[in-house]
Structures are given as structure tokens and as C-alpha cells.
Amino acid sequence: MAATVAQAAYDGAKPLAPSFIDRLTVTADDSYPAATGGYPIDLSTELPGKTVVAVIPVMSSDGYLGWWDAQNGKLKFYYFNYDAADGPAIEVVNAADLTDVTLDLVILSK
């Protein structure tokens, strides 16, 4: 088997100049807010004057997967349990202790 890779349909490359690549490090705390949809992060405060184009969570510590919920401006953490009936990637439960778990966000903006 082989994966199929195709270029996404778009109306051509557009210049983003000036464009920016920023890196933010998020350190979780002792009470993950799953009940409210993850950690709220106001990127307009963190990157004043910039328009965010994309947020890419990378380099998680302790094996967690970060996912940026762009619609709600929240960072979610997932873990993997391949024996679980609810799928392999499961959101961390509410109030879980993620003290010292860090995750970097690479942010593309203009």
C-alpha cells in the first residue's frame, strides 16, 4: 500500500511579505481545562500587530500530542491509548495534572 499525496486546490501562491515565524513555548499546569475545551491562548496578546495564518504544535514533552483549535483559540492535549474503545488519540481528562509538560507552537503570521 502507498499513501496518495496530492496538492490541495488553491488559487496560486500569494506573497505574504512581510511574513513572520514565531515560536512560543507553552508550559501546562496542574489542572488541564478539558471541560472548557483546552488552554485558552490569546495570540493577539502574544503576537501584537500580527495576523496569524497558521499555528503548528510541535515538540511536545512527555509524549502528548498538541492540537490547536483555531476556531476557539485553544490548545488541546491528547494522549495515545491503542486499546481504548474511543479511538487511539484521546483528549486528556479534565483537571489532569500536566505540570512541567511543555509544547512549542510554531506560528506563521503576517
Backbone as a chain_set.jsonl record, in Angstrom:
{"seq": "MAATVAQAAYDGAKPLAPSFIDRLTVTADDSYPAATGGYPIDLSTELPGKTVVAVIPVMSSDGYLGWWDAQNGKLKFYYFNYDAADGPAIEVVNAADLTDVTLDLVILSK", "coords": {"N": [[0.84, -1.177, 0.0], [0.345, 2.28, -0.574], [0.491, 5.678, 0.322], [-1.542, 8.275, -0.967], [-0.636, 11.317, -2.328], [-1.541, 14.57, -2.907], [-1.555, 17.821, -4.294], [-3.175, 20.434, -2.631], [-6.097, 22.094, -3.769], [-5.873, 25.417, -4.802], [-5.794, 28.961, -5.358], [-3.351, 29.756, -6.385], [-0.021, 30.773, -5.432], [0.454, 33.267, -2.979], [2.015, 36.298, -2.138], [3.325, 36.754, 1.09], [4.683, 38.703, 2.268], [5.349, 41.366, 4.505], [6.357, 38.428, 6.207], [6.172, 36.309, 9.09], [7.727, 34.065, 11.371], [7.146, 32.718, 14.365], [7.98, 31.383, 17.579], [6.504, 29.934, 20.292], [6.585, 28.812, 23.639], [4.64, 26.684, 25.501], [3.807, 25.968, 28.763], [2.247, 23.568, 30.576], [-0.152, 23.223, 33.307], [-1.25, 22.21, 36.64], [-3.886, 21.47, 36.299], [-5.565, 20.566, 33.834], [-7.743, 22.095, 31.521], [-10.022, 20.52, 30.282], [-12.793, 20.47, 30.359], [-13.556, 22.955, 29.493], [-12.584, 23.045, 26.97], [-9.787, 23.118, 26.548], [-6.54, 24.814, 26.865], [-6.892, 28.262, 26.869], [-5.47, 30.545, 24.628], [-4.497, 33.692, 23.861], [-3.559, 34.801, 20.99], [-3.346, 37.294, 19.848], [-2.522, 38.89, 21.9], [-0.097, 37.706, 22.572], [1.321, 38.011, 20.193], [1.353, 40.852, 19.223], [-0.059, 43.015, 16.768], [0.237, 41.311, 14.637], [-1.137, 39.154, 12.13], [-2.387, 36.046, 12.465], [-1.67, 33.219, 10.551], [-1.265, 30.446, 10.551], [-1.043, 27.888, 13.049], [1.178, 25.679, 14.437], [1.507, 22.994, 16.41], [4.332, 21.63, 17.965], [7.022, 19.47, 19.064], [6.32, 18.237, 21.652], [6.597, 17.535, 25.107], [6.931, 14.59, 27.114], [5.372, 12.9, 25.522], [2.804, 13.754, 24.734], [0.291, 14.845, 22.417], [-0.165, 17.866, 20.847], [-2.851, 19.978, 19.84], [-4.076, 22.588, 17.947], [-6.909, 24.446, 18.351], [-8.214, 26.369, 16.233], [-10.593, 27.767, 15.781], [-11.608, 28.318, 18.307], [-9.447, 29.333, 19.656], [-7.788, 27.759, 21.351], [-5.545, 25.501, 23.001], [-5.225, 22.092, 22.841], [-4.566, 19.01, 24.522], [-3.604, 15.702, 23.788], [-3.437, 12.153, 24.364], [-2.168, 8.854, 23.689], [-3.805, 5.763, 23.371], [-3.966, 2.779, 22.369], [-5.582, 0.634, 22.937], [-7.995, 1.542, 23.658], [-11.542, 1.952, 23.468], [-12.553, 4.263, 22.468], [-10.983, 5.283, 20.454], [-7.633, 5.949, 19.142], [-6.336, 8.439, 19.764], [-6.837, 10.352, 22.498], [-8.405, 12.915, 24.273], [-6.839, 14.564, 26.978], [-8.002, 14.127, 30.286], [-10.301, 16.192, 32.168], [-8.958, 18.428, 34.563], [-6.58, 17.034, 34.827], [-3.228, 16.49, 35.889], [-0.768, 18.145, 34.39], [1.641, 19.217, 34.984], [4.711, 20.706, 34.248], [4.744, 19.712, 31.659], [5.597, 20.552, 28.441], [5.081, 22.325, 25.371], [5.851, 23.345, 22.145], [4.802, 25.992, 20.038], [4.737, 26.716, 16.699], [4.3, 29.555, 14.907], [2.871, 30.958, 12.131], [2.648, 34.036, 10.64], [1.458, 37.265, 9.471]], "CA": [[0.0, 0.0, 0.0], [1.057, 3.552, -0.608], [-0.359, 6.843, 0.546], [-1.694, 9.162, -2.113], [-0.348, 12.7, -1.98], [-1.956, 15.487, -3.958], [-1.514, 19.212, -3.891], [-4.501, 20.972, -2.367], [-6.532, 23.1, -4.738], [-5.83, 26.804, -4.34], [-5.758, 29.874, -6.493], [-1.981, 30.211, -6.643], [0.747, 31.294, -4.301], [0.304, 34.696, -2.741], [3.1, 36.785, -1.283], [2.951, 37.044, 2.475], [5.654, 39.647, 2.8], [6.307, 40.668, 5.351], [5.828, 37.273, 6.918], [6.887, 36.043, 10.328], [7.657, 32.755, 12.014], [7.418, 32.863, 15.794], [7.929, 30.144, 18.359], [6.096, 30.128, 21.678], [6.596, 27.603, 24.455], [3.53, 26.616, 26.449], [4.028, 25.038, 29.871], [0.952, 23.237, 31.165], [-0.23, 23.349, 34.761], [-1.719, 21.027, 37.372], [-5.322, 21.268, 36.151], [-5.892, 20.733, 32.418], [-9.147, 22.502, 31.412], [-10.748, 19.801, 29.225], [-14.217, 20.801, 30.427], [-13.785, 24.205, 28.755], [-12.036, 22.925, 25.623], [-8.339, 23.254, 26.458], [-5.937, 26.052, 27.355], [-7.108, 29.42, 26.001], [-4.268, 31.344, 24.364], [-4.84, 34.854, 23.04], [-2.386, 35.067, 20.158], [-3.228, 38.731, 19.577], [-1.749, 39.427, 23.021], [1.252, 37.157, 22.482], [1.952, 38.499, 18.959], [0.605, 42.06, 18.878], [0.143, 43.596, 15.455], [0.404, 40.277, 13.612], [-2.304, 38.357, 11.769], [-1.979, 34.644, 12.482], [-2.055, 32.445, 9.381], [-1.303, 29.035, 10.947], [-0.402, 27.509, 14.308], [1.623, 24.292, 14.318], [2.068, 22.473, 17.659], [5.466, 20.726, 17.758], [7.964, 19.201, 20.152], [5.689, 18.012, 22.938], [7.329, 16.712, 26.054], [6.17, 13.515, 27.762], [4.59, 12.106, 24.588], [1.477, 14.27, 24.432], [0.087, 15.494, 21.133], [-0.871, 19.135, 20.947], [-3.684, 20.32, 18.705], [-4.56, 23.959, 18.053], [-8.303, 24.664, 17.959], [-8.167, 27.737, 15.716], [-11.897, 28.409, 15.892], [-11.831, 28.763, 19.683], [-8.224, 29.874, 20.235], [-7.403, 26.929, 22.496], [-4.594, 24.421, 22.804], [-5.69, 20.843, 23.452], [-3.57, 17.953, 24.666], [-4.095, 14.34, 23.594], [-2.51, 11.053, 24.605], [-2.492, 7.71, 22.845], [-4.131, 4.507, 24.024], [-4.439, 1.981, 21.243], [-6.534, -0.37, 23.396], [-9.233, 2.203, 24.074], [-12.67, 1.816, 22.556], [-12.917, 5.574, 21.917], [-10.02, 5.708, 19.436], [-6.251, 5.988, 19.609], [-5.961, 9.735, 20.343], [-7.861, 10.678, 23.485], [-8.082, 14.166, 24.96], [-6.513, 14.447, 28.399], [-9.206, 14.367, 31.085], [-10.393, 17.455, 32.894], [-8.214, 18.597, 35.817], [-5.378, 16.191, 34.871], [-2.001, 17.192, 36.252], [0.229, 18.178, 33.317], [2.731, 20.058, 35.453], [6.006, 20.591, 33.571], [4.62, 19.298, 30.26], [5.751, 21.711, 27.573], [4.812, 22.13, 23.96], [6.166, 24.545, 21.379], [3.919, 26.363, 18.945], [5.332, 27.497, 15.615], [3.199, 30.378, 14.438], [3.093, 31.692, 10.893], [1.796, 35.223, 10.661], [1.849, 38.36, 8.583]], "C": [[0.886, 1.24, 0.0], [0.056, 4.67, -0.366], [-0.423, 7.652, -0.737], [-1.493, 10.589, -1.638], [-0.743, 13.567, -3.162], [-1.894, 16.906, -3.427], [-2.932, 19.719, -3.707], [-4.836, 22.037, -3.404], [-6.484, 24.486, -4.095], [-5.631, 27.695, -5.55], [-4.373, 30.482, -6.726], [-1.323, 30.778, -5.403], [0.552, 32.799, -4.2], [1.462, 35.152, -1.852], [2.575, 37.114, 0.11], [3.844, 38.118, 3.084], [4.957, 40.865, 3.383], [5.63, 39.501, 6.063], [6.729, 36.963, 8.103], [6.707, 34.593, 10.75], [8.073, 32.972, 13.464], [7.304, 31.508, 16.461], [7.592, 30.508, 19.797], [6.171, 28.794, 22.398], [5.48, 27.698, 25.479], [3.896, 25.577, 27.509], [2.682, 24.814, 30.555], [1.006, 23.362, 32.688], [-0.803, 22.086, 35.394], [-3.221, 20.783, 37.242], [-5.73, 21.567, 34.699], [-7.384, 21.027, 32.253], [-9.909, 21.83, 30.261], [-12.218, 20.187, 29.204], [-14.542, 22.075, 29.656], [-13.078, 24.197, 27.401], [-10.547, 23.123, 25.469], [-7.857, 24.597, 26.98], [-6.233, 27.203, 26.394], [-5.805, 30.208, 25.853], [-4.671, 32.463, 23.416], [-3.604, 35.25, 22.236], [-2.252, 36.539, 19.802], [-2.472, 39.433, 20.699], [-0.297, 38.97, 22.933], [2.03, 37.717, 21.285], [1.231, 39.761, 18.485], [0.968, 42.581, 17.489], [0.305, 42.593, 14.328], [-0.924, 39.557, 13.378], [-1.857, 36.915, 11.631], [-2.547, 33.934, 11.262], [-2.2, 30.975, 9.753], [-0.572, 28.852, 12.265], [-0.092, 26.024, 14.221], [2.213, 23.853, 15.659], [3.175, 21.454, 17.348], [6.208, 20.488, 19.061], [7.32, 19.087, 21.528], [6.613, 17.203, 23.841], [6.392, 15.648, 26.616], [5.209, 12.78, 26.838], [3.187, 12.582, 24.285], [1.456, 14.893, 23.046], [-0.673, 16.782, 21.378], [-1.688, 19.365, 19.695], [-4.244, 21.712, 18.936], [-5.983, 24.041, 17.516], [-8.406, 26.128, 17.528], [-9.491, 28.473, 15.897], [-12.12, 29.006, 17.282], [-10.584, 29.337, 20.355], [-7.747, 29.101, 21.453], [-6.44, 25.832, 22.078], [-5.086, 23.199, 23.562], [-4.54, 19.854, 23.514], [-4.245, 16.591, 24.539], [-3.014, 13.352, 23.984], [-2.99, 9.865, 23.782], [-2.707, 6.462, 23.676], [-4.76, 3.622, 22.961], [-5.394, 0.858, 21.638], [-7.895, 0.235, 23.723], [-10.315, 2.062, 23.017], [-13.019, 3.142, 21.883], [-11.882, 6.126, 20.943], [-8.624, 5.854, 20.004], [-5.835, 7.306, 20.244], [-7.104, 10.218, 21.225], [-7.459, 11.973, 24.181], [-7.828, 13.885, 26.436], [-7.753, 14.837, 29.202], [-9.128, 15.694, 31.835], [-9.659, 17.371, 34.229], [-6.999, 17.677, 35.934], [-4.16, 17.053, 35.164], [-0.981, 17.059, 35.122], [1.399, 19.086, 33.685], [4.027, 19.699, 34.738], [5.93, 20.0, 32.166], [4.712, 20.562, 29.418], [5.463, 21.33, 26.131], [5.137, 23.44, 23.252], [5.132, 24.736, 20.288], [4.728, 27.156, 17.943], [4.176, 28.233, 14.974], [3.629, 31.155, 13.202], [2.129, 32.858, 10.872], [2.287, 36.237, 9.645], [1.48, 39.677, 9.213]], "O": [[2.009, 1.236, 0.504], [-1.091, 4.598, -0.806], [0.542, 7.7, -1.5], [-2.105, 11.019, -0.66], [-0.32, 13.318, -4.291], [-2.152, 17.154, -2.249], [-3.799, 19.459, -4.542], [-3.966, 22.782, -3.854], [-6.987, 24.694, -2.991], [-5.332, 27.214, -6.642], [-4.26, 31.606, -7.214], [-1.986, 31.204, -4.458], [0.493, 33.505, -5.206], [1.838, 34.45, -0.913], [1.497, 37.689, 0.261], [3.761, 38.401, 4.279], [4.015, 41.357, 2.761], [4.471, 39.591, 6.465], [7.907, 37.318, 8.11], [5.665, 33.982, 10.512], [9.206, 33.36, 13.749], [6.623, 30.608, 15.971], [8.299, 31.286, 20.437], [5.851, 27.756, 21.819], [5.387, 28.67, 26.229], [4.252, 24.444, 27.183], [2.06, 25.755, 31.049], [2.068, 23.577, 33.274], [-0.84, 21.027, 34.767], [-3.779, 19.978, 37.987], [-6.177, 22.669, 34.38], [-8.213, 20.29, 32.786], [-10.389, 22.517, 29.36], [-12.828, 20.229, 28.136], [-15.676, 22.26, 29.213], [-12.984, 25.239, 26.752], [-10.074, 23.283, 24.344], [-8.641, 25.41, 27.47], [-5.865, 27.131, 25.222], [-5.128, 30.498, 26.84], [-5.13, 32.211, 22.302], [-2.719, 35.943, 22.736], [-1.153, 36.994, 19.484], [-1.846, 40.467, 20.467], [0.623, 39.748, 23.188], [3.248, 37.879, 21.353], [0.566, 39.737, 17.449], [2.133, 42.587, 17.09], [0.493, 42.986, 13.177], [-1.722, 39.375, 14.297], [-1.035, 36.597, 10.771], [-3.74, 34.027, 10.97], [-3.15, 30.32, 9.323], [0.389, 29.561, 12.564], [-0.978, 25.208, 13.965], [3.306, 24.291, 16.017], [2.971, 20.529, 16.561], [6.034, 21.221, 20.034], [7.732, 19.77, 22.466], [7.317, 16.303, 23.386], [5.173, 15.818, 26.583], [4.307, 12.096, 27.323], [2.435, 11.863, 23.626], [2.467, 15.402, 22.563], [-1.708, 16.784, 22.044], [-1.267, 18.99, 18.601], [-4.818, 21.991, 19.989], [-6.226, 23.736, 16.349], [-8.653, 27.012, 18.348], [-9.5, 29.679, 16.14], [-12.738, 30.061, 17.423], [-10.652, 29.781, 21.501], [-7.351, 29.689, 22.459], [-6.504, 25.308, 20.966], [-5.332, 23.257, 24.767], [-3.651, 19.862, 22.662], [-5.313, 16.356, 25.105], [-1.825, 13.666, 23.943], [-4.097, 9.882, 23.243], [-1.915, 6.136, 24.56], [-5.958, 3.716, 22.693], [-5.96, 0.196, 20.767], [-8.84, -0.491, 24.031], [-10.032, 2.054, 21.819], [-13.696, 3.159, 20.855], [-11.9, 7.318, 20.636], [-8.45, 5.88, 21.223], [-5.044, 7.297, 21.188], [-8.21, 10.461, 20.742], [-6.32, 12.119, 24.625], [-8.515, 13.073, 27.057], [-8.467, 15.77, 28.835], [-8.051, 16.231, 32.095], [-9.736, 16.363, 34.932], [-6.437, 17.545, 37.021], [-4.08, 18.204, 34.735], [-0.402, 15.991, 34.922], [2.061, 19.651, 32.815], [4.389, 18.527, 34.638], [6.97, 19.804, 31.537], [3.989, 21.529, 29.656], [5.587, 20.172, 25.733], [4.744, 24.515, 23.707], [4.648, 23.774, 19.692], [5.342, 28.163, 18.297], [3.194, 27.625, 14.548], [4.608, 31.902, 13.22], [0.926, 32.682, 11.064], [3.355, 36.1, 9.05], [1.723, 40.732, 8.627]]}, "num_chains": 1, "name": "protein.A"}
